[in-house]
Amino acid sequence: MSSQKGNVSRSRGQKHQNATAFKNDKYGATAQVKKAKSKVHDGLCQHCKGVLEWKVKYNKYKTLTQPRKCVKCSQKTIKDAYHVICKPCSLQLEICCKCGKKDEIAIPVNSHLDSKEEEGDCQQKKQGRQKKNELNSEEEDEDDDFDFGEDECSEEDFDSDSEAKNIKTKTDLPNVSEISLKD
């Protein structure tokens, strides 16, 4: 047996293996799964961050329904599941929000807000570039000799052109009733 005392190494591989990996959104992602996937686990040490990511990956993560009480300040300020210390206390004491150890914090608290601001700046730059490209394309359109749509053509002209095309396509087909087949 593998639990036998002194039997450290196994001579065989795992007996039952899954053919496919587990998907937590196999039948369509629910609101809870989407929320858990998008959550940024900040203020945690690397080990606790890994634990929470595992819970999200294998659909074991359950969100809090009501705020919890912090073990340091005794205020109901914890809004994240599996945390025991609120973020202000964690920042002040420089400890992990989940285990309370003074390990190195993987993602500092509120660092995702800074990245969102940077993303917002990037999006503004992209929008500015798009506007410049649109202005440049409009200038190129003014230089072209062939402008379509806003000329002196009316809708009636387009209708008459389309009718002529329809008549032409009908006459292009051979008349099948006149063809005789010989056996």
BAFI-3210 file (N, C-alpha, C; in Angstrom, 3 decimals, decimal comma, padded with zeros to 6 digits):
// residues 183
n [1|2|3|4|5|6|7|8|9|10|11|12|13|14|15|16|17|18|19|20|21|22|23|24|25|26|27|28|29|30|31|32|33|34|35|36|37|38|39|40|41|42|43|44|45|46|47|48|49|50|51|52|53|54|55|56|57|58|59|60|61|62|63|64|65|66|67|68|69|70|71|72|73|74|75|76|77|78|79|80|81|82|83|84|85|86|87|88|89|90|91|92|93|94|95|96|97|98|99|100|101|102|103|104|105|106|107|108|109|110|111|112|113|114|115|116|117|118|119|120|121|122|123|124|125|126|127|128|129|130|131|132|133|134|135|136|137|138|139|140|141|142|143|144|145|146|147|148|149|150|151|152|153|154|155|156|157|158|159|160|161|162|163|164|165|166|167|168|169|170|171|172|173|174|175|176|177|178|179|180|181|182|183]
n.u [000,827|000,302|000,248|001,690|004,080|007,240|007,199|008,036|008,492|006,628|005,833|004,312|002,328|-000,298|-003,497|-006,116|-006,713|-007,716|-009,162|-009,640|-009,048|-010,415|-013,072|-014,295|-016,277|-017,829|-020,489|-021,283|-020,482|-021,417|-022,738|-021,458|-019,098|-017,885|-017,444|-015,688|-013,506|-012,665|-011,783|-009,234|-006,651|-005,378|-003,012|-002,130|000,037|002,324|001,702|-000,936|-002,243|-001,950|-003,519|-006,103|-006,391|-006,436|-008,842|-010,627|-010,128|-010,994|-013,651|-014,339|-014,383|-016,094|-018,006|-018,216|-021,213|-021,920|-020,173|-017,160|-015,668|-012,716|-009,705|-007,821|-008,630|-011,254|-013,468|-016,225|-015,109|-014,090|-014,406|-013,744|-013,680|-012,440|-010,521|-009,018|-008,074|-008,506|-008,008|-006,900|-005,620|-003,859|-002,216|-001,090|000,236|001,735|001,177|-000,089|-003,402|-004,896|-003,549|-002,080|000,641|003,962|005,017|006,401|004,367|002,519|000,872|000,471|-001,903|-004,496|-003,017|-004,028|-005,778|-004,093|-003,069|-005,404|-005,792|-003,581|-004,296|-006,542|-005,327|-003,883|-006,016|-007,133|-005,073|-005,129|-007,667|-007,232|-005,348|-006,957|-008,785|-007,056|-006,293|-008,761|-009,206|-007,056|-007,775|-010,114|-009,069|-007,628|-009,756|-010,883|-008,995|-009,234|-010,376|-012,582|-015,331|-017,872|-021,413|-022,217|-022,589|-024,366|-026,252|-029,365|-031,763|-033,557|-032,093|-030,412|-032,322|-033,340|-031,094|-030,673|-032,972|-032,531|-030,342|-031,536|-033,314|-031,514|-030,168|-032,225|-032,699|-030,338|-030,402|-030,801|-033,592|-035,251|-037,399|-037,391|-035,437|-034,695|-034,496|-032,691|-032,848]
n.v [-001,189|002,312|003,882|002,587|002,322|003,680|003,156|004,970|005,458|004,926|002,169|002,130|004,062|006,545|005,138|005,756|008,084|011,283|011,876|014,334|017,749|019,492|021,784|024,778|026,262|024,700|024,223|026,731|029,844|030,855|033,671|033,787|032,316|033,867|036,223|035,309|034,535|036,985|038,318|039,998|038,846|040,438|041,637|039,314|036,586|034,585|031,840|031,779|033,122|031,282|029,203|030,339|030,783|028,146|027,329|028,891|027,872|025,191|025,414|025,790|028,095|030,254|033,108|035,854|036,610|038,451|041,112|040,301|040,102|041,742|040,360|041,913|044,649|044,390|045,264|045,221|044,890|043,247|042,177|040,273|036,832|034,185|035,725|037,013|039,273|042,745|044,961|047,591|047,130|045,138|046,520|048,401|046,812|045,228|042,507|039,276|039,042|036,745|034,585|035,929|036,018|037,415|037,381|037,972|040,044|039,073|040,421|043,719|045,538|047,340|047,656|046,810|048,817|050,866|049,745|049,688|052,401|052,941|051,381|052,793|055,183|054,207|053,429|055,915|057,049|055,333|055,950|058,581|058,209|056,830|058,818|060,618|059,036|058,791|061,478|061,814|059,968|061,160|063,477|062,319|061,305|063,641|064,409|062,523|061,816|060,359|060,421|058,917|058,598|061,172|062,792|064,332|062,431|060,804|058,886|057,771|057,414|055,317|053,308|052,934|051,982|049,531|048,138|047,790|046,077|043,828|043,034|042,417|040,204|038,354|037,890|036,736|034,036|030,839|029,652|026,960|025,459|025,321|023,567|020,399|016,977|014,122|010,640]
n.w [000,000|-000,517|001,714|003,544|006,167|005,638|002,940|000,597|-002,132|-005,098|-007,183|-009,453|-011,790|-011,580|-011,028|-012,050|-014,480|-015,632|-018,805|-019,968|-019,038|-016,185|-016,588|-015,469|-016,588|-018,280|-019,135|-019,954|-018,662|-015,465|-013,633|-011,196|-011,634|-013,624|-012,185|-010,205|-011,768|-012,805|-010,603|-008,821|-006,928|-004,548|-002,090|-000,930|000,063|-001,918|-001,684|-000,629|-002,652|-004,725|-003,681|-003,692|-006,433|-007,309|-006,161|-007,652|-010,204|-010,060|-009,422|-006,710|-005,313|-003,278|-002,951|-000,584|001,195|003,081|004,770|006,579|009,883|010,781|012,131|013,316|013,639|014,391|012,927|010,628|007,836|005,890|002,673|000,863|000,023|002,103|003,380|006,370|007,440|007,092|004,269|004,812|007,334|006,568|004,784|006,526|008,456|006,813|006,054|004,996|003,762|004,071|005,455|007,383|007,692|007,561|004,970|001,646|-000,260|-003,041|-005,012|-004,471|-002,413|-004,002|-006,341|-008,741|-009,382|-010,171|-012,513|-014,008|-014,409|-016,008|-018,216|-018,996|-019,804|-021,981|-023,622|-024,159|-025,637|-027,860|-028,872|-029,595|-031,623|-033,448|-034,123|-035,371|-037,555|-038,837|-039,558|-041,310|-043,301|-044,223|-045,360|-047,439|-048,917|-049,853|-051,685|-053,675|-057,008|-057,535|-055,978|-054,140|-053,598|-052,368|-054,520|-057,317|-057,751|-057,422|-055,471|-057,228|-059,546|-058,808|-058,418|-061,009|-062,311|-061,016|-061,793|-064,515|-064,444|-063,293|-065,330|-067,313|-066,204|-066,185|-068,892|-069,688|-069,102|-070,573|-072,551|-071,421|-072,272|-075,030|-075,725|-077,023|-076,215|-077,189|-077,253]
ca.u [000,000|001,067|000,268|002,500|005,196|008,512|007,012|008,061|008,404|005,625|006,386|003,443|001,738|-001,650|-004,383|-007,180|-006,359|-008,748|-008,814|-009,664|-008,909|-011,662|-013,413|-015,327|-017,344|-018,129|-021,853|-021,539|-020,036|-022,444|-022,313|-020,532|-017,815|-017,303|-016,988|-014,527|-012,382|-012,196|-011,304|-007,791|-006,302|-004,302|-002,770|-001,895|001,352|002,299|001,027|-002,380|-002,702|-002,063|-004,656|-007,346|-006,469|-006,855|-010,268|-011,333|-009,946|-011,766|-015,026|-014,523|-014,369|-017,412|-017,898|-018,879|-022,516|-021,920|-018,810|-016,660|-014,980|-011,254|-009,172|-006,921|-009,334|-012,608|-014,477|-016,766|-014,598|-013,573|-015,387|-013,222|-013,813|-011,265|-009,623|-009,296|-007,578|-008,955|-006,928|-006,156|-004,730|-002,824|-001,280|-000,408|001,113|002,456|000,983|-001,027|-004,795|-005,520|-002,892|-001,552|002,094|004,669|005,741|006,372|003,052|002,657|000,258|000,119|-003,285|-004,827|-002,139|-004,844|-006,371|-003,072|-003,002|-006,604|-005,553|-002,667|-005,077|-007,371|-004,465|-003,598|-007,218|-007,264|-004,085|-005,624|-008,772|-006,629|-004,757|-008,043|-009,313|-006,081|-006,400|-010,002|-008,984|-006,169|-008,527|-011,032|-008,268|-007,331|-010,994|-011,073|-008,045|-009,610|-011,244|-013,774|-016,098|-019,129|-022,459|-022,739|-022,671|-025,684|-027,099|-030,498|-032,164|-034,254|-031,080|-029,975|-033,403|-033,436|-029,931|-030,864|-033,991|-031,890|-029,518|-032,434|-033,813|-030,392|-029,902|-033,313|-032,566|-029,117|-030,675|-031,369|-034,941|-035,152|-038,554|-037,102|-034,405|-035,238|-033,544|-032,774|-032,333]
ca.v [000,000|003,549|004,486|001,736|003,037|003,455|002,970|006,335|005,493|004,045|001,451|002,304|005,385|006,742|004,114|006,379|009,427|011,936|012,046|015,768|018,600|020,044|023,143|025,281|026,886|023,718|024,407|028,168|030,474|031,530|034,978|033,552|031,886|035,037|037,147|034,707|034,576|038,358|038,850|040,140|038,450|041,324|041,651|037,944|036,006|033,741|030,578|032,014|033,479|030,018|028,463|030,938|030,533|026,760|027,286|029,443|026,970|023,972|025,765|025,657|029,444|030,766|034,514|036,255|037,248|039,582|041,422|039,595|040,909|041,678|039,881|042,931|045,868|043,987|045,973|044,416|045,527|042,257|041,925|039,206|035,506|033,500|036,669|037,200|040,610|043,729|045,519|048,660|046,538|044,422|047,533|049,024|045,847|044,544|041,071|038,650|039,177|035,444|033,784|036,812|035,920|038,582|037,007|038,981|040,119|038,857|041,590|044,668|046,011|048,464|047,773|046,615|050,115|051,584|049,166|050,119|053,776|052,866|050,889|053,914|056,085|053,550|053,493|057,286|057,231|054,619|056,712|059,736|057,734|056,514|060,082|061,136|058,216|059,168|062,782|061,593|059,282|062,145|064,334|061,545|061,225|064,923|064,466|061,568|062,318|059,531|060,433|058,212|058,742|062,504|063,564|064,784|061,266|060,655|057,503|057,296|056,948|054,005|052,365|052,635|051,160|048,180|047,487|047,407|044,916|042,701|042,633|041,834|038,885|037,463|037,550|035,973|032,624|030,217|029,155|025,519|024,844|025,170|022,544|019,044|015,934|012,912|009,472]
ca.w [000,000|-000,566|003,040|004,411|006,768|004,978|001,498|000,091|-003,590|-005,698|-008,328|-010,618|-011,953|-011,087|-011,585|-012,840|-014,924|-016,428|-020,217|-020,249|-017,862|-015,663|-017,018|-014,566|-017,369|-019,315|-019,617|-019,979|-017,419|-014,683|-013,130|-010,090|-012,209|-014,290|-011,143|-009,561|-012,710|-013,000|-009,320|-008,632|-005,566|-004,099|-000,655|-000,486|-000,210|-003,108|-001,367|-000,505|-003,993|-005,441|-003,124|-004,180|-007,868|-007,445|-005,850|-008,799|-011,347|-009,887|-009,051|-005,269|-004,753|-002,916|-002,562|000,670|001,031|004,001|005,214|007,768|010,889|010,744|013,404|013,875|014,075|014,802|012,139|009,532|006,632|004,941|001,625|000,013|000,611|002,654|004,037|007,793|007,787|006,110|003,448|005,497|008,346|005,836|004,290|007,658|009,105|005,741|006,203|004,064|004,195|004,316|006,497|008,415|007,793|007,058|003,757|000,591|-000,887|-004,482|-005,653|-003,409|-002,380|-004,885|-007,507|-009,932|-009,720|-010,925|-013,853|-014,724|-014,834|-017,140|-019,338|-019,430|-020,554|-023,256|-024,435|-024,618|-026,703|-029,029|-029,430|-030,242|-032,878|-034,363|-034,624|-036,333|-038,758|-039,502|-040,184|-042,448|-044,351|-044,801|-046,225|-048,640|-049,672|-050,529|-052,785|-054,716|-058,064|-057,588|-054,737|-054,323|-052,602|-052,103|-055,763|-057,703|-058,014|-056,504|-055,241|-058,414|-060,486|-058,347|-058,645|-062,433|-062,649|-060,493|-062,607|-065,763|-064,142|-063,082|-066,635|-068,018|-065,645|-066,568|-070,304|-069,885|-068,909|-071,788|-072,419|-071,319|-072,953|-076,452|-075,912|-077,157|-075,855|-078,004|-076,536]
c.u [000,871|001,159|001,093|003,723|006,506|008,408|006,896|007,861|007,363|006,222|005,532|002,908|000,349|-002,607|-005,448|-006,773|-007,493|-008,266|-008,766|-009,564|-010,274|-011,847|-014,531|-016,453|-017,759|-019,503|-022,240|-021,222|-021,211|-021,890|-021,279|-019,145|-017,122|-016,710|-015,728|-013,307|-011,800|-011,610|-009,780|-007,495|-005,104|-004,186|-002,508|-000,450|001,207|001,538|-000,487|-002,993|-002,896|-003,255|-005,967|-007,502|-006,899|-008,350|-011,098|-011,296|-010,839|-013,146|-015,318|-014,610|-015,797|-017,253|-018,600|-020,231|-022,635|-020,483|-018,437|-015,925|-013,475|-010,737|-008,247|-007,692|-010,771|-013,720|-014,975|-016,370|-014,070|-014,675|-014,948|-013,305|-012,454|-010,245|-010,011|-008,850|-008,013|-007,753|-006,196|-005,185|-003,573|-001,770|-000,436|000,620|001,992|002,407|-000,043|-002,449|-005,430|-004,872|-002,299|-000,047|002,750|005,553|005,669|005,022|003,228|002,109|-000,151|-001,338|-003,401|-003,867|-002,921|-005,545|-005,381|-002,985|-004,227|-006,441|-004,620|-003,394|-005,967|-006,573|-004,154|-004,805|-007,431|-006,287|-004,557|-006,751|-008,256|-006,021|-005,847|-008,630|-008,371|-006,161|-007,656|-009,848|-008,102|-006,917|-009,524|-010,277|-007,925|-008,565|-011,241|-010,152|-008,449|-010,521|-012,567|-014,442|-017,456|-020,124|-023,025|-022,820|-024,117|-026,630|-028,224|-030,845|-032,869|-033,261|-030,605|-031,050|-033,484|-032,266|-030,139|-031,921|-033,394|-031,034|-030,383|-032,959|-032,721|-030,112|-030,994|-033,162|-031,315|-029,362|-031,267|-032,775|-034,899|-036,277|-038,296|-036,097|-035,070|-034,138|-033,772|-032,162|-031,447]
c.v [001,252|004,206|003,658|002,484|002,661|003,281|004,345|006,372|004,496|003,389|001,630|003,733|005,438|005,783|004,712|007,803|009,992|012,108|013,529|016,543|019,159|021,459|023,641|025,991|025,984|023,938|025,885|028,774|031,174|032,871|034,813|033,163|033,060|036,008|036,613|034,752|035,981|038,977|038,885|039,841|039,270|041,292|040,275|037,535|035,040|032,433|030,760|032,385|032,216|029,197|029,018|030,737|029,095|026,637|027,826|028,456|025,743|024,204|025,539|027,014|029,901|032,191|034,753|036,889|038,475|039,861|040,665|040,556|040,674|041,232|040,907|044,131|045,605|044,787|045,036|045,055|044,542|041,921|040,821|037,874|034,965|034,437|036,795|038,581|041,575|044,349|046,679|048,124|045,811|045,391|048,105|048,078|045,074|043,022|040,586|038,753|037,850|034,695|034,638|036,733|037,128|038,202|038,144|038,910|040,031|040,046|042,543|045,130|047,262|048,626|047,565|047,911|050,947|051,062|049,554|051,548|053,793|052,376|051,998|054,914|055,506|053,630|054,897|057,559|056,553|055,388|057,945|059,358|057,438|057,788|060,689|060,365|058,556|060,508|062,638|060,927|060,238|063,088|063,617|061,429|062,520|065,037|063,553|062,227|061,572|059,493|059,804|058,623|060,138|063,363|063,896|063,640|061,217|059,180|056,928|056,759|055,551|052,962|051,973|051,766|049,722|047,432|047,013|046,166|043,678|042,175|041,907|040,418|037,901|037,026|036,732|034,471|032,027|029,689|027,635|024,827|024,595|024,068|021,172|018,032|014,714|011,773|008,623]
c.w [000,000|000,803|004,039|004,905|006,070|003,474|000,835|-001,416|-004,082|-006,928|-009,585|-010,657|-011,372|-011,780|-012,501|-013,189|-015,769|-017,863|-020,575|-018,940|-017,455|-016,171|-016,115|-015,305|-018,536|-019,930|-019,670|-018,631|-016,729|-014,202|-012,024|-010,612|-012,884|-013,269|-010,474|-010,464|-012,846|-011,737|-009,286|-007,169|-005,107|-002,584|-000,079|-000,754|-001,394|-002,856|-001,317|-001,857|-004,826|-004,980|-003,682|-005,689|-008,136|-007,196|-007,011|-009,961|-011,247|-009,274|-007,566|-004,574|-004,498|-002,397|-001,231|000,357|001,924|004,422|006,485|008,677|010,799|012,118|014,056|014,435|014,528|014,130|011,030|008,201|005,599|003,946|000,676|000,744|001,039|003,290|005,507|008,269|006,692|005,395|004,121|006,555|007,669|005,293|005,425|008,282|008,115|005,911|005,178|004,625|004,573|005,481|007,611|008,590|007,140|005,867|002,746|-000,123|-002,403|-005,271|-004,556|-003,523|-003,241|-006,053|-008,793|-010,327|-010,520|-012,350|-014,668|-015,219|-016,038|-018,387|-019,888|-020,239|-021,927|-024,180|-024,969|-025,754|-027,990|-029,691|-030,145|-031,583|-033,902|-034,949|-035,652|-037,646|-039,544|-040,210|-041,412|-043,597|-045,004|-045,734|-047,514|-049,515|-050,445|-051,734|-053,933|-055,738|-058,087|-056,225|-055,019|-053,258|-052,487|-053,358|-056,084|-058,031|-057,000|-056,367|-056,458|-059,432|-060,097|-058,621|-060,114|-062,876|-062,195|-061,302|-063,919|-065,556|-063,967|-064,406|-067,402|-067,515|-066,030|-068,023|-070,578|-069,776|-070,182|-071,507|-072,506|-072,072|-074,420|-076,753|-075,995|-076,867|-076,726|-077,221|-077,395]
res [m|s|s|q|k|g|n|v|s|r|s|r|g|q|k|h|q|n|a|t|a|f|k|n|d|k|y|g|a|t|a|q|v|k|k|a|k|s|k|v|h|d|g|l|c|q|h|c|k|g|v|l|e|w|k|v|k|y|n|k|y|k|t|l|t|q|p|r|k|c|v|k|c|s|q|k|t|i|k|d|a|y|h|v|i|c|k|p|c|s|l|q|l|e|i|c|c|k|c|g|k|k|d|e|i|a|i|p|v|n|s|h|l|d|s|k|e|e|e|g|d|c|q|q|k|k|q|g|r|q|k|k|n|e|l|n|s|e|e|e|d|e|d|d|d|f|d|f|g|e|d|e|c|s|e|e|d|f|d|s|d|s|e|a|k|n|i|k|t|k|t|d|l|p|n|v|s|e|i|s|l|k|d]
***
